[in-house]
Amino acid sequence: TLRPGGAFLVIVNRPLRDPCLRILWREVGRVTAETGMEPLRLGDRRTFSAEGLRELFSEAPFDAGSLSIAEIEVRARRSGPDMWSILGRSYDVFRLPAGARATLRERVLGEWKALEDGRGEVPCAMGLRLVRCRTAAPQAP
């Protein structure tokens, strides 16, 4: 339950063109299809765009005038296996059967080799949005 006049904060993913993630999500889609599973669809699709977020937070119990959306970019450089240990924990990967996860890992690590820098690290950038909004103040009786 949200408290009237309280603050609500959430971080959601946002699209960001990144070769590391493009490879990962392309292969997640392929391996998911090969297993016969449906693609994972979590939550309201409006959370994938700033416009959609504005729409979601324009309704009660939120005070739309207090809404702020900050674009964030998180960058990392890790070895392929270390990057996998971070990105391979997503819901899309975790729900796959163990054999499919192993296949996915092998494919992704193989393709990430082409992205490695001179130190053997794979660069990756992830897009996020920090959404802040207050709930409407309680109405006087």
C-alpha positions as CSV (number, residue, x, y, z in Angstrom):
1,T,0.0,0.0,0.0
2,L,1.3,3.4,-0.9
3,R,1.1,6.1,1.8
4,P,-0.7,9.3,0.8
5,G,1.9,12.1,0.4
6,G,4.7,9.5,0.3
7,A,7.5,9.1,-2.2
8,F,7.7,6.3,-4.8
9,L,11.0,5.5,-6.5
10,V,11.7,2.8,-9.0
11,I,14.5,1.9,-11.5
12,V,13.4,0.4,-14.8
13,N,15.3,-0.7,-17.9
14,R,15.4,1.5,-21.0
15,P,16.6,0.7,-24.5
16,L,20.2,1.4,-25.2
17,R,22.0,0.3,-28.3
18,D,24.9,-1.8,-27.0
19,P,26.7,-4.6,-28.9
20,C,27.2,-6.7,-25.8
21,L,23.5,-6.6,-24.9
22,R,22.4,-6.9,-28.5
23,I,24.2,-10.2,-28.7
24,L,22.9,-11.5,-25.4
25,W,19.2,-10.6,-26.1
26,R,19.4,-12.0,-29.7
27,E,20.7,-15.3,-28.4
28,V,18.2,-15.4,-25.5
29,G,15.5,-15.1,-28.1
30,R,16.9,-17.9,-30.2
31,V,17.5,-20.3,-27.3
32,T,14.1,-19.5,-25.8
33,A,12.5,-20.4,-29.1
34,E,14.6,-23.5,-29.5
35,T,13.3,-24.8,-26.2
36,G,9.7,-24.1,-27.2
37,M,9.2,-21.6,-24.5
38,E,7.3,-18.3,-25.0
39,P,9.3,-15.1,-24.6
40,L,9.2,-13.6,-21.1
41,R,6.9,-10.6,-20.8
42,L,7.1,-9.0,-17.4
43,G,4.9,-6.1,-16.3
44,D,3.2,-3.3,-18.1
45,R,4.7,-2.5,-21.6
46,R,4.4,1.2,-20.8
47,T,7.4,1.0,-18.5
48,F,9.7,0.6,-21.6
49,S,9.3,4.3,-22.7
50,A,9.4,7.7,-20.9
51,E,6.0,8.5,-22.5
52,G,4.5,5.3,-21.1
53,L,5.9,6.0,-17.7
54,R,4.4,9.5,-17.8
55,E,1.0,7.9,-18.6
56,L,1.3,5.3,-15.8
57,F,2.1,8.0,-13.2
58,S,-0.6,10.4,-14.4
59,E,-3.3,8.4,-12.6
60,A,-4.3,8.2,-8.9
61,P,-2.7,7.6,-6.5
62,F,0.2,9.6,-8.0
63,D,0.8,13.3,-8.2
64,A,1.7,13.6,-11.8
65,G,3.2,17.1,-11.2
66,S,5.9,15.6,-9.0
67,L,7.0,13.0,-11.6
68,S,10.7,13.0,-12.6
69,I,12.4,10.6,-14.9
70,A,16.2,10.5,-15.0
71,E,18.1,8.7,-17.8
72,I,21.0,6.6,-16.5
73,E,23.7,4.7,-18.3
74,V,25.7,2.1,-16.4
75,R,29.0,1.0,-18.1
76,A,31.0,-2.0,-17.2
77,R,34.1,-3.8,-18.6
78,R,34.7,-7.4,-17.6
79,S,36.1,-10.6,-19.0
80,G,33.4,-12.5,-20.9
81,P,32.9,-15.0,-18.1
82,D,32.6,-12.2,-15.5
83,M,30.2,-10.3,-17.7
84,W,28.1,-13.5,-18.1
85,S,28.1,-13.9,-14.3
86,I,26.4,-10.5,-14.1
87,L,24.0,-10.5,-17.1
88,G,23.3,-14.3,-17.0
89,R,21.2,-13.7,-13.9
90,S,18.3,-12.0,-15.6
91,Y,14.9,-13.6,-15.5
92,D,15.0,-14.4,-19.2
93,V,18.1,-16.5,-18.7
94,F,17.3,-18.0,-15.2
95,R,14.0,-19.5,-16.3
96,L,15.6,-21.5,-19.1
97,P,16.4,-25.2,-18.5
98,A,20.0,-25.9,-17.4
99,G,21.0,-27.3,-20.7
100,A,19.6,-24.3,-22.6
101,R,21.4,-21.9,-20.2
102,A,24.6,-23.8,-20.9
103,T,24.0,-23.5,-24.7
104,L,23.2,-19.8,-24.3
105,R,26.3,-19.2,-22.3
106,E,28.6,-20.9,-24.8
107,R,27.0,-19.0,-27.8
108,V,27.2,-15.6,-26.0
109,L,30.7,-16.0,-24.8
110,G,31.8,-17.0,-28.3
111,E,30.2,-13.9,-29.8
112,W,31.5,-11.6,-27.1
113,K,35.1,-12.6,-28.1
114,A,34.8,-10.2,-31.1
115,L,34.0,-7.4,-28.6
116,E,37.0,-7.9,-26.4
117,D,39.5,-5.0,-26.0
118,G,43.2,-5.4,-25.7
119,R,42.9,-6.5,-22.1
120,G,40.4,-9.3,-23.0
121,E,37.5,-7.3,-21.5
122,V,34.0,-6.9,-23.0
123,P,32.5,-3.4,-22.7
124,C,28.8,-3.2,-21.9
125,A,26.4,-0.3,-21.4
126,M,23.0,-0.7,-19.8
127,G,20.2,1.9,-20.0
128,L,18.1,2.6,-16.9
129,R,15.5,5.2,-15.8
130,L,15.1,6.4,-12.3
131,V,11.5,7.3,-11.8
132,R,10.5,9.4,-8.8
133,C,7.0,10.5,-8.0
134,R,5.0,11.4,-4.9
135,T,1.6,10.0,-4.1
136,A,-1.2,12.5,-3.8
137,A,-1.5,14.2,-0.4
138,P,-4.4,13.1,1.7
139,Q,-7.6,15.2,1.2
140,A,-8.8,17.3,4.1
141,P,-12.2,16.0,5.5
